[in-house]
Amino acid sequence: MKSMHSIDMETVEMTLDIMKYAINRISNTNPELGSPVREEELLSRVGETVTKEGIGGEKAFQMFKDVLVKTAVPADHPRHLAFVPAAPTRAATLFDLVTSASSMHGAYWMTGGGGIFCENQAMKWLVSLTGLPEGAFGVFTSGGTSANLSAMIAAREAWRDRNEDNRAYKALLITSNGAHSSVKSMAKVIDADIILVDDDEDDRLTGKWLQKAIDDLSELDRKRLFAVVATGGTTNAGIIDELDTVADVCEKENLWYHVDAAYGGGALAAPSVRHLFTGIERADSITIDPHKWMFSPYDCGAVIYKDLELAKNAHSQKGSYLDIFKDPGAQGFNPSDYQIQLTRRLRGLPLWFSLAMHGTDKYTEAIERGLELAQNAAQQIEAAPHLELVRDPSLSCVLFRRVGWNPDNYRDWTYDNHKAGFALVTPTKWTKNGKTETISRFCFINPDTTEKDIEEILASMK
């Protein structure tokens, strides 16, 4: 009976077919804008694919190419301007294949030393962008959710260790209304309560608002408060909290200061907007997602700590089977010590390869391009009589309305454009002065998006 791991001509031919597909897909700058269908419809098209006997690699791959991949939306399409899209470099995507083929376990230096070395080279650049003091460092995670969770676990444990009495209280943290949904979800996971602070007139969390919220706490809640989460670029509007004044309050009140810059962190590499992040260098921890605005494939997030030992104290796992490697060469940086996952792939390797190939200046150029596109979109919107800017662009996010439209109009426009394979631009909600309305939104990540793309998308709203 042929083993699953045996090599025969069928396996060789399938490998060549897959590599050919991968090369064609990576070189395609304008992929088909797929559209999702119901699970029942997919099942009717392809049938059951996992059987006792197997359906064969050729048939399975053919199903994927001809049917399944076409019902997914590629995040790197230049007219995919919804959510926070992605645009991994070809170098990063190619090296994602190498990462999987190399089969390295990325938890320990002993099992993945060479790969971890590469990850750490990329991490050194990320840390340098933040301006954190010497000794700060981080580790790659599966995304912003796991990075935020890892940081808050480290924060909570540091708070508990600071005063044994704190273990008797349910932890409490403060963030803004504009914070990412993962912050609220993460609070549930660690069984912490959360207070959402009203944003100021510019829809930012500021030191003034934060201090007021703390002053209004009961004596018990003040004892429970252990951390503040500010945002370095909200996913809905690209808004950056007033990071420096929030840092002032956190230092005064002895609170862990975390900055969620999962989306906006890429802009730390853009000189034109770097000043907007003043204060991030005073954070205790920072989240950045390279799979968003640093052109890495999914899934690649990062959590950075001012004090690595506090993270290690919270996350390092012990086990007798983990203590047998005494070879000096096996001793080194163990990523599993600093975040929630033990088993992990070396997800920072594609970023490292792309950085090594292109250089960091190319990253700055590509990120600045997203900022330029947002400004261009704003100019085109202001010049169009049927459109209105909701607010000035923040980072690469642009919020705008079509005059006279209701939520159904936005929905139908989105569906029609997507179904036609023209573009994916989705509506969002915006609340101001107690009034919530449905509007439209651009988020520019892909440097291959053009001003002509923007013009044609806006023209489709007439």
PLY file of the C-alpha trace (Angstrom):
ply
format ascii 1.0
element vertex 462
property float x
property float y
property float z
element edge 461
property int vertex1
property int vertex2
end_header
0.00 0.00 0.00
1.41 3.36 -1.01
2.35 5.61 1.94
1.08 9.18 2.20
4.72 10.26 2.30
5.94 8.26 -0.69
7.19 9.99 -3.83
5.90 8.80 -7.21
5.24 10.35 -10.61
1.74 11.45 -9.61
3.19 13.33 -6.64
5.87 14.93 -8.82
3.32 16.05 -11.42
1.01 17.40 -8.73
3.93 19.31 -7.21
4.71 20.88 -10.57
1.06 21.81 -11.09
0.88 23.43 -7.66
4.11 25.35 -8.18
2.90 26.53 -11.58
-0.34 27.75 -10.02
1.55 29.49 -7.21
3.87 31.25 -9.66
0.96 32.39 -11.85
-0.99 33.64 -8.84
1.96 35.51 -7.35
2.73 37.21 -10.66
-0.91 38.22 -11.22
-1.31 41.89 -10.28
-5.06 41.93 -10.92
-6.57 38.66 -9.64
-10.22 37.79 -10.09
-12.35 39.42 -7.40
-14.10 36.28 -6.16
-17.53 36.27 -4.61
-18.72 34.06 -1.75
-21.54 31.53 -2.09
-23.52 29.52 0.44
-22.01 26.32 1.80
-24.89 24.29 0.38
-24.11 25.56 -3.11
-20.43 24.70 -2.76
-21.32 21.21 -1.59
-23.57 20.75 -4.61
-20.73 21.80 -6.91
-17.90 19.68 -5.51
-19.53 17.06 -3.28
-17.83 15.51 -0.27
-14.09 15.89 -0.62
-12.81 13.91 2.36
-13.52 10.22 1.91
-12.07 6.89 3.09
-10.42 6.20 -0.25
-9.45 9.80 -1.07
-10.34 11.59 -4.30
-6.78 12.03 -5.52
-4.56 15.06 -5.62
-5.30 15.99 -9.23
-9.06 16.07 -8.67
-8.79 17.91 -5.35
-6.49 20.55 -6.78
-8.70 20.96 -9.84
-11.69 21.58 -7.55
-9.74 24.20 -5.67
-8.62 26.03 -8.83
-11.88 25.85 -10.75
-14.44 26.30 -7.97
-13.29 26.91 -4.41
-10.75 29.71 -4.79
-13.19 31.64 -6.97
-15.63 31.89 -4.07
-13.10 33.70 -1.88
-12.15 37.37 -2.02
-8.41 37.97 -2.56
-7.22 40.55 -0.06
-4.57 41.85 -2.46
-6.91 42.92 -5.28
-6.11 46.60 -6.05
-9.81 47.47 -5.87
-10.35 45.64 -2.59
-10.61 48.72 -0.37
-12.87 47.27 2.34
-12.02 46.24 5.90
-8.21 46.38 6.21
-7.01 44.64 3.05
-3.56 43.16 2.50
-0.94 43.27 -0.21
1.91 40.85 0.55
5.00 41.35 -1.57
5.79 38.63 -4.04
9.00 37.98 -2.12
7.06 37.47 1.13
4.50 35.17 -0.52
7.21 33.06 -2.14
9.04 32.73 1.15
5.80 31.68 2.84
6.10 28.56 0.68
9.69 28.12 1.83
8.65 28.55 5.46
6.14 25.71 5.24
8.45 23.49 3.18
11.26 23.91 5.74
9.07 22.40 8.49
10.72 24.28 11.35
9.10 24.45 14.77
9.28 28.08 15.85
8.75 27.82 19.59
12.34 27.18 20.67
15.80 28.17 19.56
16.77 24.51 19.72
14.29 23.54 17.00
14.21 26.70 14.91
17.33 28.74 15.70
18.15 29.83 12.14
14.55 30.82 11.44
14.19 32.59 14.77
17.38 34.51 14.02
15.75 35.78 10.81
12.53 36.65 12.61
14.51 38.58 15.19
16.27 40.56 12.47
12.87 41.70 11.20
11.67 42.32 14.75
14.68 44.54 15.42
13.48 46.83 12.63
9.91 46.88 13.98
11.14 47.77 17.45
13.34 50.54 16.07
10.27 52.16 14.49
8.53 52.43 17.87
11.32 54.36 19.60
11.06 52.13 22.69
14.15 52.18 24.91
17.06 49.77 24.64
16.13 46.27 25.80
12.65 46.34 24.30
11.86 43.47 21.98
9.03 41.34 20.72
7.79 38.20 19.03
5.60 37.37 16.06
2.07 36.12 16.70
-0.86 34.94 14.61
-2.35 38.45 14.52
-3.49 41.45 16.51
-5.96 39.51 18.63
-3.33 37.12 19.97
-0.84 39.99 20.33
-3.29 42.08 22.36
-4.20 39.05 24.45
-0.56 38.19 25.11
0.19 41.77 26.16
-2.77 41.96 28.52
-1.89 38.64 30.15
1.60 40.00 30.79
0.08 43.23 32.14
-2.31 41.43 34.46
0.39 39.14 35.85
2.71 42.11 36.46
-0.15 43.83 38.31
-0.79 40.74 40.43
2.88 40.28 41.22
3.21 43.89 42.27
0.73 43.35 45.09
-0.44 39.92 46.20
-3.75 41.44 47.31
-4.55 42.21 43.67
-5.21 38.51 43.09
-8.40 38.88 45.08
-9.84 41.37 42.56
-11.29 40.90 39.10
-9.05 42.91 36.79
-10.30 46.07 35.10
-8.96 47.92 32.06
-9.85 51.10 30.19
-9.93 51.64 26.45
-11.78 53.90 24.02
-15.04 53.43 22.15
-13.02 53.31 18.95
-10.85 50.42 20.09
-10.79 47.28 17.95
-13.34 44.60 18.78
-10.49 42.23 19.69
-9.71 44.37 22.75
-13.22 43.81 24.08
-13.05 40.14 23.16
-9.66 39.77 24.82
-11.04 41.22 28.07
-13.62 38.43 28.10
-10.95 35.80 27.58
-8.91 36.95 30.59
-12.12 37.55 32.59
-11.47 41.27 33.00
-14.01 44.05 33.09
-13.63 46.86 30.59
-14.60 50.55 30.63
-15.05 52.37 27.32
-14.11 56.02 27.64
-15.96 58.60 25.55
-13.76 60.05 22.85
-13.13 63.78 22.62
-14.30 66.11 19.88
-11.72 64.59 17.52
-12.87 61.06 18.35
-9.65 60.23 20.20
-8.86 58.98 23.65
-6.88 61.71 25.40
-5.19 62.05 28.76
-7.91 64.46 29.81
-10.71 61.96 29.15
-8.71 59.11 30.66
-7.93 61.01 33.86
-11.59 61.96 34.24
-12.63 58.32 33.87
-10.10 57.24 36.51
-11.14 60.01 38.90
-14.76 58.88 38.59
-13.97 55.29 39.60
-15.04 53.91 42.94
-12.30 53.01 45.42
-12.77 49.32 44.61
-12.60 49.83 40.86
-9.45 51.90 41.19
-7.84 48.95 42.97
-8.95 46.68 40.12
-7.63 48.91 37.33
-4.42 47.49 35.88
-4.09 48.68 32.26
-5.06 51.18 29.59
-5.29 50.29 25.89
-4.86 53.16 23.43
-5.17 52.80 19.67
-2.60 53.75 17.08
-4.93 53.87 14.10
-8.51 52.63 14.47
-9.58 50.13 11.84
-12.77 52.01 11.02
-11.36 55.52 10.58
-7.58 55.41 11.08
-7.79 57.59 14.19
-4.74 57.78 16.47
-5.37 58.41 20.15
-3.44 61.19 21.90
-0.68 58.79 22.84
1.57 61.20 24.73
-1.05 62.54 27.15
-2.41 59.02 27.73
1.16 58.00 28.59
1.33 60.85 31.12
-1.74 59.53 32.94
-0.57 55.92 32.87
2.76 56.88 34.40
1.06 59.01 37.05
-1.44 56.28 37.95
1.08 53.40 37.66
-0.89 51.58 34.96
0.32 49.29 32.19
0.15 51.22 28.92
-0.61 49.18 25.80
-0.93 50.63 22.29
-2.88 48.62 19.74
-1.32 49.70 16.44
-2.26 46.53 14.57
-3.39 48.47 11.50
-1.73 51.85 11.97
1.66 50.55 13.07
2.85 50.33 9.50
2.70 54.13 9.33
5.50 54.29 11.90
7.76 53.78 8.88
6.29 56.81 7.07
8.09 60.09 7.90
5.09 62.16 6.78
2.92 60.91 9.67
5.41 59.56 12.22
4.85 62.59 14.48
1.23 61.52 15.00
2.50 58.60 17.08
4.45 60.68 19.59
4.12 58.92 22.94
4.13 55.37 21.60
7.76 55.10 22.73
6.49 55.26 26.34
4.24 52.22 26.02
4.76 49.02 28.01
3.61 46.95 25.04
2.63 47.52 21.41
0.75 45.46 18.82
1.60 45.70 15.11
0.24 43.48 12.32
2.75 43.07 9.47
0.05 41.21 7.51
-1.84 44.49 7.27
0.35 47.43 6.25
3.75 45.77 6.14
3.01 43.55 3.19
3.30 40.11 4.80
1.06 37.12 4.08
-1.53 36.03 6.63
-1.04 35.33 9.44
1.60 37.61 10.91
1.11 39.85 13.93
3.63 41.09 16.45
3.68 42.03 20.12
6.51 44.20 21.45
7.36 44.67 25.13
9.34 47.35 26.89
10.36 44.73 29.50
10.68 41.22 28.08
11.10 39.67 31.50
7.58 40.68 32.51
6.26 38.89 29.44
8.39 35.83 30.12
7.14 35.69 33.68
3.58 35.48 32.36
4.02 33.16 29.38
7.00 30.83 29.84
5.84 27.21 29.94
7.55 24.45 31.90
7.73 20.73 31.20
10.23 17.99 31.86
10.43 17.12 28.17
11.40 20.73 27.45
14.44 20.74 29.75
16.61 18.08 28.12
18.54 20.22 25.67
21.77 21.31 27.34
23.85 21.84 24.19
25.06 25.49 24.26
23.96 25.85 20.63
20.39 25.03 21.67
20.26 27.95 24.08
18.78 31.16 22.70
15.65 33.23 22.22
12.51 31.13 22.67
9.45 32.89 21.16
7.09 30.68 23.16
8.23 32.49 26.31
6.63 35.77 25.28
3.15 35.05 23.89
0.24 32.65 24.32
1.21 30.02 21.77
3.63 27.18 22.36
3.41 25.52 18.95
4.00 28.16 16.31
5.17 28.43 12.72
7.92 30.90 11.88
5.43 33.45 10.59
7.94 36.29 10.68
10.16 34.64 8.06
8.32 35.96 4.98
8.58 39.50 6.36
12.29 39.01 7.00
12.95 37.75 3.47
11.02 40.61 1.88
12.83 43.17 4.05
16.20 41.58 3.29
15.44 41.55 -0.44
13.92 45.01 -0.86
15.34 47.05 2.01
13.36 49.16 4.46
13.31 52.23 2.19
11.01 50.36 -0.22
8.64 49.70 2.66
8.57 53.38 3.50
7.77 54.21 -0.14
4.93 51.67 -0.30
3.39 52.89 2.96
3.65 56.52 1.90
1.84 55.50 -1.30
-1.18 54.38 0.74
-1.22 57.75 2.49
-1.04 59.55 -0.87
-3.96 57.53 -2.23
-6.09 58.49 0.77
-5.37 62.18 0.17
-6.13 61.82 -3.52
-9.43 60.10 -2.74
-10.37 62.94 -0.40
-9.63 65.49 -3.15
-11.74 63.60 -5.67
-14.62 63.29 -3.16
-14.55 67.01 -2.37
-14.67 67.80 -6.09
-17.69 65.57 -6.72
-21.09 67.22 -6.13
-22.77 63.91 -5.27
-20.23 63.06 -2.54
-19.18 64.49 0.84
-16.23 63.81 3.11
-17.36 62.74 6.58
-14.00 63.72 8.10
-10.50 64.41 6.86
-8.57 61.22 6.02
-6.76 59.57 8.91
-3.78 57.49 7.84
-5.07 55.53 4.82
-8.77 55.49 5.80
-11.29 57.76 4.08
-14.89 58.08 5.29
-17.42 59.62 2.91
-21.11 59.69 2.09
-23.14 59.62 -1.09
-25.58 62.50 -0.83
-29.15 61.26 -0.55
-28.36 57.58 -0.02
-29.83 55.37 2.70
-28.36 52.11 4.09
-30.09 50.03 1.39
-28.47 52.11 -1.35
-24.99 51.50 0.08
-25.69 47.80 0.46
-27.01 47.38 -3.08
-24.11 49.37 -4.54
-21.62 47.18 -2.70
-23.29 43.95 -3.81
-23.61 45.06 -7.44
-19.96 46.10 -7.73
-18.72 42.97 -6.02
-20.92 40.63 -8.05
-19.65 42.27 -11.24
-16.03 41.74 -10.14
-15.51 45.50 -10.31
-14.55 46.44 -6.74
-15.13 45.65 -3.08
-15.95 48.76 -1.07
-18.25 48.20 1.89
-20.33 50.59 3.99
-19.66 51.26 7.65
-21.32 53.06 10.55
-20.26 56.45 11.86
-21.56 58.07 15.04
-21.20 61.77 15.78
-23.04 63.87 18.35
-25.22 60.90 19.19
-26.29 60.34 15.59
-25.32 57.14 13.75
-25.39 56.96 9.97
-24.37 54.52 7.26
-21.53 55.81 5.10
-18.87 54.45 2.76
-15.21 53.85 3.50
-11.91 53.34 1.70
-8.84 51.73 3.27
-5.72 51.94 1.11
-2.99 49.36 1.62
-2.07 48.10 -1.84
0.44 50.36 -3.62
-0.82 48.93 -6.94
-4.15 50.74 -6.46
-4.29 53.76 -8.79
-5.93 57.16 -8.84
-7.90 55.86 -11.84
-9.29 53.05 -9.69
-10.53 55.63 -7.19
-12.05 57.77 -9.93
-13.97 54.85 -11.45
-15.23 53.57 -8.10
-16.52 57.02 -7.15
-18.12 57.43 -10.58
-20.09 54.23 -9.99
-21.93 56.01 -7.16
-23.58 58.54 -9.50
0 1
1 2
2 3
3 4
4 5
5 6
6 7
7 8
8 9
9 10
10 11
11 12
12 13
13 14
14 15
15 16
16 17
17 18
18 19
19 20
20 21
21 22
22 23
23 24
24 25
25 26
26 27
27 28
28 29
29 30
30 31
31 32
32 33
33 34
34 35
35 36
36 37
37 38
38 39
39 40
40 41
41 42
42 43
43 44
44 45
45 46
46 47
47 48
48 49
49 50
50 51
51 52
52 53
53 54
54 55
55 56
56 57
57 58
58 59
59 60
60 61
61 62
62 63
63 64
64 65
65 66
66 67
67 68
68 69
69 70
70 71
71 72
72 73
73 74
74 75
75 76
76 77
77 78
78 79
79 80
80 81
81 82
82 83
83 84
84 85
85 86
86 87
87 88
88 89
89 90
90 91
91 92
92 93
93 94
94 95
95 96
96 97
97 98
98 99
99 100
100 101
101 102
102 103
103 104
104 105
105 106
106 107
107 108
108 109
109 110
110 111
111 112
112 113
113 114
114 115
115 116
116 117
117 118
118 119
119 120
120 121
121 122
122 123
123 124
124 125
125 126
126 127
127 128
128 129
129 130
130 131
131 132
132 133
133 134
134 135
135 136
136 137
137 138
138 139
139 140
140 141
141 142
142 143
143 144
144 145
145 146
146 147
147 148
148 149
149 150
150 151
151 152
152 153
153 154
154 155
155 156
156 157
157 158
158 159
159 160
160 161
161 162
162 163
163 164
164 165
165 166
166 167
167 168
168 169
169 170
170 171
171 172
172 173
173 174
174 175
175 176
176 177
177 178
178 179
179 180
180 181
181 182
182 183
183 184
184 185
185 186
186 187
187 188
188 189
189 190
190 191
191 192
192 193
193 194
194 195
195 196
196 197
197 198
198 199
199 200
200 201
201 202
202 203
203 204
204 205
205 206
206 207
207 208
208 209
209 210
210 211
211 212
212 213
213 214
214 215
215 216
216 217
217 218
218 219
219 220
220 221
221 222
222 223
223 224
224 225
225 226
226 227
227 228
228 229
229 230
230 231
231 232
232 233
233 234
234 235
235 236
236 237
237 238
238 239
239 240
240 241
241 242
242 243
243 244
244 245
245 246
246 247
247 248
248 249
249 250
250 251
251 252
252 253
253 254
254 255
255 256
256 257
257 258
258 259
259 260
260 261
261 262
262 263
263 264
264 265
265 266
266 267
267 268
268 269
269 270
270 271
271 272
272 273
273 274
274 275
275 276
276 277
277 278
278 279
279 280
280 281
281 282
282 283
283 284
284 285
285 286
286 287
287 288
288 289
289 290
290 291
291 292
292 293
293 294
294 295
295 296
296 297
297 298
298 299
299 300
300 301
301 302
302 303
303 304
304 305
305 306
306 307
307 308
308 309
309 310
310 311
311 312
312 313
313 314
314 315
315 316
316 317
317 318
318 319
319 320
320 321
321 322
322 323
323 324
324 325
325 326
326 327
327 328
328 329
329 330
330 331
331 332
332 333
333 334
334 335
335 336
336 337
337 338
338 339
339 340
340 341
341 342
342 343
343 344
344 345
345 346
346 347
347 348
348 349
349 350
350 351
351 352
352 353
353 354
354 355
355 356
356 357
357 358
358 359
359 360
360 361
361 362
362 363
363 364
364 365
365 366
366 367
367 368
368 369
369 370
370 371
371 372
372 373
373 374
374 375
375 376
376 377
377 378
378 379
379 380
380 381
381 382
382 383
383 384
384 385
385 386
386 387
387 388
388 389
389 390
390 391
391 392
392 393
393 394
394 395
395 396
396 397
397 398
398 399
399 400
400 401
401 402
402 403
403 404
404 405
405 406
406 407
407 408
408 409
409 410
410 411
411 412
412 413
413 414
414 415
415 416
416 417
417 418
418 419
419 420
420 421
421 422
422 423
423 424
424 425
425 426
426 427
427 428
428 429
429 430
430 431
431 432
432 433
433 434
434 435
435 436
436 437
437 438
438 439
439 440
440 441
441 442
442 443
443 444
444 445
445 446
446 447
447 448
448 449
449 450
450 451
451 452
452 453
453 454
454 455
455 456
456 457
457 458
458 459
459 460
460 461
